[in-house]
Each structure stands twice: as structure tokens, then as C-alpha cells.
Amino acid sequence: QVQLVESGGGLVQAGGSLRLSCAASGRTFSLYGMGWFRQVPGKEREFVATISWTGGSTYYADSVKGRFTVSRDNAKNTVYLQMNSLEPEDTAVYYCAQARNRNTWPPSATIDYDYWGQGTQVTVSS
């Protein structure tokens, strides 16, 4: 059974930074791409960023490009999302997810992922 546990969310002022972590267990972490999504109440879950199984390729939503960086440490079974220059519009629950396979690049839809974390709240005040 795959488990994904996010941490690092919180309250930050606009312009500030946060680093989210997602610890994975249950299947060989280094074989799967990982993604980050976010969701606000009443809206669909939105793609944020993804990183390939080797870490050699990344892809971002236009809304976060240049501000967010996704990375992974396969030795620690952990994926990270460094968020800089945060804006109130970034306020959401952030989820990490593990890709179903390596057949799709970039995996930017929720259907491309089969395991999800419980989410961590990020609130950016103006």
C-alpha cells in the first residue's frame, strides 16, 4: 500500500516562501514520477508541477513557473516543492501524487496519478 505524507504547509505573507515535502512509502519510489496539485474549495484540483522518476525532467503550470521548484531525493523517498514569491492566489490545499506509469509526459492531469497524499494547507496573506 502506497502512502504519501505531505508536510511544510502554513501561513505566510505575500512575497514569502515555503517548502513542502512529501514522504513516500509502499513501492519503489525511484521508479515513479511525482506531481504536486492544489485545490481551493469549490474548484477542481489544479496541476502545479511534476518531476520525472529520475528527477531529470520537470514541468510546471504557467501560474507558478519561475516561482516554484520541484525536486526529489530518491535516497530519502521524498519529493519537494519550493515555493517562492508567494501570492494570495496560491492559497490552497496542496497535494502530492505518484504517477501511474512512465508512459505519459508530462503527467499534468489528475487521471495520470493513482496515489495521493492527504494534503497540506498553504495560506498566503496579503
C-alpha positions in Angstrom: 0.0 0.0 0.0 1.4 3.3 -1.1 1.4 6.1 1.4 2.2 9.8 0.7 2.5 12.2 3.6 2.8 15.9 2.9 4.3 18.5 5.4 5.5 22.0 5.4 2.3 24.0 4.8 1.4 27.0 6.9 0.6 30.7 6.9 3.0 33.1 5.1 2.8 36.7 4.0 2.7 37.6 0.3 6.2 37.5 -1.1 7.4 34.9 1.3 8.5 31.3 0.8 7.5 27.8 1.9 8.9 24.4 1.2 6.6 21.5 1.0 7.8 17.9 1.5 6.1 14.6 0.6 7.4 11.4 2.0 6.5 8.2 0.1 6.4 4.6 1.1 5.0 1.4 -0.3 6.6 0.9 -3.7 9.9 1.7 -5.3 9.9 5.5 -5.2 12.6 5.9 -7.8 10.5 4.2 -10.5 7.7 6.7 -10.5 7.2 10.3 -11.4 5.7 12.6 -8.8 3.4 15.6 -9.0 2.0 18.4 -7.0 -1.5 19.7 -7.3 -3.6 22.2 -5.4 -7.2 22.8 -4.7 -9.4 25.5 -3.3 -13.0 25.0 -2.1 -15.5 24.8 -4.9 -12.9 24.4 -7.6 -11.3 21.4 -9.4 -7.9 20.1 -8.3 -5.3 22.1 -10.3 -1.9 20.9 -11.6 1.1 22.7 -10.2 4.3 20.8 -11.0 5.7 17.4 -11.9 9.1 15.7 -11.8 10.2 12.6 -13.7 11.3 9.4 -11.9 15.0 10.3 -12.3 14.5 13.9 -11.5 15.9 14.9 -14.8 12.8 16.4 -16.2 10.3 18.9 -14.6 7.2 20.6 -15.9 5.2 23.5 -14.3 1.9 25.2 -14.6 2.2 28.6 -16.2 0.9 30.2 -13.0 3.9 29.0 -10.9 6.7 28.9 -13.5 9.7 30.8 -12.3 8.4 30.9 -8.7 8.1 27.2 -7.7 10.7 24.5 -8.0 10.0 20.8 -7.7 12.8 18.4 -6.7 13.2 14.9 -5.4 15.6 12.9 -3.3 15.3 9.2 -4.3 17.5 8.1 -1.4 15.0 9.7 1.0 11.9 8.7 -0.9 10.9 12.4 -0.8 9.7 15.0 -3.2 9.8 18.7 -2.5 8.1 21.8 -3.7 10.0 25.1 -3.0 7.6 28.0 -3.3 9.0 31.5 -3.6 7.3 34.9 -4.2 4.1 33.5 -2.9 0.9 35.3 -3.8 -2.6 35.3 -2.1 -3.8 33.4 -5.2 -1.5 30.5 -4.2 -3.7 29.8 -1.2 -4.9 26.2 -1.4 -4.6 22.7 -0.1 -1.5 21.2 -1.8 -1.4 17.5 -2.6 1.4 15.3 -3.8 0.7 12.4 -6.0 2.5 9.4 -7.6 2.2 8.8 -11.3 0.6 5.6 -12.6 3.4 4.9 -15.1 6.0 6.5 -17.3 4.0 6.4 -20.5 2.8 10.0 -20.3 4.9 13.1 -20.2 4.2 15.5 -18.7 1.6 13.9 -16.4 -0.4 17.0 -15.7 -3.9 15.6 -15.2 -5.3 14.0 -12.1 -6.0 10.8 -14.0 -2.3 10.4 -14.6 -1.8 9.7 -10.9 -3.0 6.8 -8.8 -1.9 7.6 -5.3 -2.5 10.9 -3.4 -1.5 12.4 -0.1 -3.9 13.9 2.4 -2.9 17.4 1.6 -1.4 20.3 3.4 -2.9 23.8 3.7 -1.0 26.8 2.4 -2.4 30.2 3.2 -0.8 33.4 1.8 -1.9 36.6 3.4 -1.9 39.9 1.6 
